Amino acid sequence: MKREKLTARKANIDRLYEESVQCPEFEVSFIKKLFKKYFNTKCISLREDFCASALISSEWVKDNKNNTSISVDLDKRMISAAKKTAQNRLDNEQRSRMKIRYGDSSKYKGDIVDCILATNFSYFVFKDRQKLIKYFSNAYSQLKKKGLFMLDAFGGYEAHQLLEERTKHKDFTYVWDQSSFNPITHEIQCYIHFEFSDKTKKKRAFSYSWRLWMLPEIQECLKEAGFRYVDVYMQGWDNEKDEETERFYKVTKCDADPAWVAYLVARK
Ligand SMILES: C[S@@+](CC[C@H](N)C(=O)[O-])C[C@H]1O[C@@H](n2cnc3c(N)ncnc32)[C@H](O)[C@@H]1O
């Protein structure tokens, strides 16, 4: 049977977002690997801040029958999307180990967990030090003594440029649009657009008004919030394929690549 072509009218932007920028299997295996490395035991409880459709949490509870998760987001539309994701991907027992909560990640108090995860640069929404440290302090208070706080960051000189980067997928094109950047405040306005083969578009399907935080600033703020140890993991590069690898390496020095993605891993 011939598949119907995807168009802007028919597309579900949350699914397109997931396909374009998320890889929950990677995230789950990275958390497990790092937790084992630092504490030589299993990570069981996960808090996913800024969870959007809570794809990582649903993968987490699926991965092991003891795993639990709590997913927090400040957008009611995303909370109902997260509930739908859980409904579609999980059985009743798996869903019973997953909590989805509406709330501000910088204030929300819930179960004290093994690992807190903030992915796709979501904490860049906090544009001044006080607000960023408030979020990090809340994460600190919600983490066990032997716990990991994992967050990603991006940078490099291309992050300061106005650009539109297109990635072709099977049924659509994902467009990352760095629309404005202010070097004085490091405020950056980004959008995600989706384009379809029939020339229809979902312009500004997602919009992000962020501060582009630098790695030394983030590390300093984590320390000010109480974290004693902060490690930086840089994404590897495959010279032959001329693209990023799926591996991240703990480093204290690296090349000034034009565009990089890193993980910060903080401990008490
Ligand atoms: C860039 S998306 C990240 C989605 C997902 N974590 C990922 O890895 O793709 C940012 C999400 O953060 C949510 N958000 C923004 N400010 C928030 C806050 N203060 N507390 C909780 N969620 C917030 C938005 O509603 C949005 O769903």
The ligand as a Gaussian input file, in Angstrom:
#p B3LYP/6-31G(d) Opt

LIG

0 1
 C       13.931000      22.382000      24.539000
 S       12.471000      21.652000      25.179000
 C       13.263000      20.227000      25.830000
 C       12.509000      18.971000      25.714000
 C       13.203000      17.705000      26.114000
 N       13.782000      17.787000      27.442000
 C       14.264000      17.300000      25.127000
 O       15.306000      16.808000      25.547000
 O       14.081000      17.406000      23.933000
 C       12.157000      22.654000      26.585000
 C       10.976000      22.242000      27.474000
 O       11.124000      22.919000      28.738000
 C        9.858000      23.348000      29.203000
 N       10.090000      24.422000      30.187000
 C       10.476000      25.717000      29.965000
 N       10.676000      26.346000      31.152000
 C       10.434000      25.442000      32.135000
 C       10.510000      25.468000      33.549000
 N       10.864000      26.576000      34.216000
 N       10.207000      24.345000      34.242000
 C        9.854000      23.211000      33.589000
 N        9.762000      23.125000      32.250000
 C       10.045000      24.221000      31.534000
 C        9.113000      23.735000      27.945000
 O        7.726000      23.719000      28.150000
 C        9.607000      22.664000      26.962000
 O        8.746000      21.548000      26.959000

